[in-house]
Amino acid sequence: MKPAPFAYVRPATLDDAVAELAATDGDGKVLAGGQSLVPVLAMRLGRPGTLVDINGVAGLDTIDRRGPALRIGATTRQRQVERSPAAADVPLLGLALPFVGHRELRSRGTVCGSLAHADPGAELPAVAACLGATLEVVGTSGRRTLPAAEFFQGAMSTAVGMDEVLAAVEFPVARPGEGFGFAEIARRHGDFALAGVVTRVLVTGSAVAEAVISGFGVSDRAVTRDVTDLVRSAVGQPDLEAALRPGAEELARDVVDTAGDAHGSQGYRRRLFAVLAARELARAYRRSTGAPA
Ligand SMILES: Cc1cc2nc3c(=O)[nH]c(=O)nc-3n(C[C@@H](O)[C@H](O)[C@H](O)COP(=O)(O)OP(=O)(O)OC[C@H]3O[C@@H](n4cnc5c(N)ncnc54)[C@H](O)[C@@H]3O)c2cc1C
């Protein structure tokens, strides 16, 4: 099948991109890496009247350190970030990016495109949610920044308006005493996850100060929970992962609310989530203390 006819524009500035989107009166779509949008068009799952290609906009292809955050612009490819020394300051990006499709897709697909697409099984929205990333959106009424918790609104649904462009995302860089974990189960490497977790534990002195988990592939969006009390109560037990398991199973009953499908029932996904959650919280704790992961 071929896409339905569409108009194509390639503005040179962000203001022009926003103006072009506004001119379509809700019938336009931003084209970034095209790795999700083009299949959608080809299968005629969407029929936007106009594609606003932002790849010609100067200044969006950036990876910058801004104080305690790493700022990634709208046209920066996933593969650029994966290979960037600056991205090492956000270890979760290095852990998660190799699981975003295949390397060839990542050489075109953008970090911001994945966030704007907001697939419930995608890795990067969960990373953004777990870290409390900030997203910068530009539209006809100006520029606004949103925390990840407000940005993601449901399956393939975000706070980005029809005349807006996600211009950049800022991920907080790792603090001393912070450790991270990431794992997913997919039918094949590069597929969207059946269930996955992103974890973060901050230890100050010898105490657990913060512990957070985000699950993906388990609901209509990445689901984030503060699990500081759970991790605190398990630390000091001879087998940390085993000590975390009962709490992780309870958490799974809370966060996994996807209906079953051909690839796995809800119960199966709950089991996956609980196993991954206990394992990756334990791993994040070990990393936060400098112990071997
Ligand atoms: C075979 C295959 C396997 C894949 N596996 C995975 C996987 O395992 N995990 C995963 O996370 N992804 C996966 N993907 C999708 C991933 O490759 C895409 O890169 C990503 O979802 C979208 O990024 P993009 O830059 O290609 O966006 P595009 O395809 O250009 O756009 C996607 C959507 O986001 C909107 N959009 C994009 N950028 C912006 C912006 N700056 N502002 C506003 N709206 C914007 C577009 O209008 C469109 O609606 C897979 C894709 C394929 C084809």
The ligand as an ORCA input file, in Angstrom:
! r2SCAN-3c Opt
* xyz 0 1
  C      10.654     -2.147     12.787
  C      10.607     -1.063     13.817
  C      10.895     -1.383     15.132
  C      10.851     -0.394     16.131
  N      11.131     -0.752     17.405
  C      11.079      0.195     18.372
  C      11.350     -0.141     19.734
  O      11.652     -1.294     20.080
  N      11.275      0.854     20.652
  C      10.932      2.148     20.312
  O      10.849      2.996     21.193
  N      10.692      2.492     19.043
  C      10.753      1.559     18.057
  N      10.483      1.912     16.766
  C      10.142      3.327     16.481
  C      11.403      4.208     16.476
  O      12.328      3.674     15.581
  C      11.113      5.658     16.038
  O      12.339      6.253     15.804
  C      10.418      6.549     17.008
  O       9.245      5.962     17.530
  C       9.942      7.841     16.336
  O      11.017      8.672     16.069
  P      11.147      9.397     14.671
  O      12.170     10.459     14.818
  O      11.390      8.366     13.620
  O       9.720     10.099     14.529
  P       8.717     10.208     13.294
  O       8.417      8.854     12.751
  O       9.187     11.237     12.331
  O       7.432     10.782     14.059
  C       6.686      9.971     14.948
  C       5.496     10.788     15.488
  O       5.947     11.802     16.372
  C       5.656     13.105     15.845
  N       6.860     13.912     16.054
  C       8.143     13.529     15.805
  N       8.990     14.482     16.206
  C       8.237     15.486     16.707
  C       8.555     16.743     17.287
  N       9.823     17.153     17.440
  N       7.525     17.545     17.707
  C       6.239     17.118     17.573
  N       5.891     15.933     17.040
  C       6.877     15.133     16.611
  C       5.327     12.900     14.375
  O       4.442     13.883     13.889
  C       4.708     11.510     14.402
  O       3.357     11.599     14.812
  C      10.523      0.950     15.765
  C      10.259      1.279     14.436
  C      10.290      0.283     13.465
  C       9.992      0.671     12.045
*
